[in-house]
Amino acid sequence: MAIELSPEITKQLQSSIKRYFAENLDQDIGDLRAGMLLNYCLKEIGPSVYNQAIADAQAYFQGRVGDLEGVCYEKEFTYWTPATRVELGKPRTKGSGLTSA
């Protein structure tokens, strides 16, 4: 998958490359050379960075999906469980949160 950048981003990156050369290498380069270097980086280096970013994102989401049941699980069919209903015919006990009539 080729990395495509918008014209605005391309222009900003070329300006950044030109500034880097001027400030760190004491060389002034023009738009043509900055564009050529940017194209080289996008074609040669970009796919490695892109693929690693995709692998990192995939590992992150797989970790979250793997824990989805533990985080989002809700016990089913709990309405009729003995702990949630008062059984008829049994005396209410002290400490159960219920008072006797």
C-alpha positions as CSV (number, residue, x, y, z in Angstrom):
1,M,0.0,0.0,0.0
2,A,1.6,3.2,-1.2
3,I,1.7,6.0,1.4
4,E,-0.1,9.1,0.0
5,L,0.1,12.4,1.6
6,S,-2.0,15.5,1.1
7,P,-0.3,18.4,-0.7
8,E,-0.4,20.5,2.5
9,I,1.4,17.8,4.5
10,T,3.9,17.3,1.6
11,K,4.7,21.0,1.6
12,Q,5.2,21.1,5.4
13,L,7.5,18.0,5.3
14,Q,9.6,19.5,2.5
15,S,9.9,22.7,4.5
16,S,11.0,20.6,7.5
17,I,13.6,18.8,5.5
18,K,15.0,22.0,4.1
19,R,15.2,23.5,7.7
20,Y,16.9,20.3,9.0
21,F,19.5,20.5,6.3
22,A,20.1,24.2,6.9
23,E,20.3,24.0,10.7
24,N,22.1,20.6,11.1
25,L,24.1,20.1,8.0
26,D,24.8,23.8,7.1
27,Q,23.4,23.1,3.6
28,D,20.7,25.0,1.8
29,I,18.6,22.7,-0.5
30,G,15.8,23.6,-2.7
31,D,12.3,22.2,-3.1
32,L,13.4,19.7,-5.7
33,R,16.0,18.0,-3.5
34,A,13.7,18.2,-0.4
35,G,10.9,16.6,-2.5
36,M,13.3,13.9,-3.8
37,L,14.4,13.0,-0.2
38,L,10.8,13.0,1.0
39,N,9.8,10.6,-1.9
40,Y,12.8,8.4,-1.1
41,C,11.8,8.2,2.6
42,L,8.2,7.5,1.8
43,K,9.1,4.7,-0.6
44,E,12.0,3.2,1.3
45,I,11.5,3.9,5.0
46,G,7.7,4.6,5.1
47,P,6.5,1.0,4.6
48,S,8.6,-0.3,7.5
49,V,7.2,2.4,9.8
50,Y,3.7,1.9,8.5
51,N,3.8,-1.9,8.9
52,Q,5.2,-1.6,12.5
53,A,2.4,0.9,13.4
54,I,-0.2,-1.5,12.0
55,A,1.3,-4.4,14.0
56,D,1.3,-2.3,17.1
57,A,-2.3,-1.2,16.6
58,Q,-3.3,-4.8,15.9
59,A,-1.6,-6.1,19.1
60,Y,-3.2,-3.4,21.1
61,F,-6.7,-4.1,19.8
62,Q,-6.3,-7.9,20.1
63,G,-5.3,-7.5,23.7
64,R,-8.5,-5.4,24.3
65,V,-10.7,-7.9,22.4
66,G,-9.2,-10.8,24.3
67,D,-10.3,-9.3,27.6
68,L,-13.7,-8.2,26.3
69,E,-15.5,-11.0,27.9
70,G,-13.9,-10.4,31.3
71,V,-14.7,-6.7,31.2
72,C,-18.1,-6.7,29.6
73,Y,-19.6,-10.1,30.7
74,E,-22.9,-10.0,32.5
75,K,-24.2,-13.1,34.3
76,E,-27.3,-14.4,32.7
77,F,-30.6,-15.6,34.1
78,T,-30.2,-14.0,37.6
79,Y,-33.7,-12.9,38.3
80,W,-34.8,-16.2,39.8
81,T,-31.6,-17.0,41.8
82,P,-32.2,-17.7,45.5
83,A,-30.0,-14.8,46.6
84,T,-32.2,-12.2,44.9
85,R,-35.7,-13.3,45.9
86,V,-37.5,-13.8,49.2
87,E,-38.6,-17.4,49.4
88,L,-42.2,-17.8,50.6
89,G,-42.7,-19.8,53.8
90,K,-39.2,-19.2,55.2
91,P,-38.7,-16.8,58.1
92,R,-36.7,-13.7,57.4
93,T,-33.4,-13.7,59.3
94,K,-31.8,-10.9,61.1
95,G,-29.0,-9.3,59.1
96,S,-30.5,-10.1,55.8
97,G,-31.6,-6.5,55.3
98,L,-35.2,-7.5,55.7
99,T,-37.3,-6.8,58.8
100,S,-39.9,-9.2,60.1
101,A,-43.6,-8.3,59.9
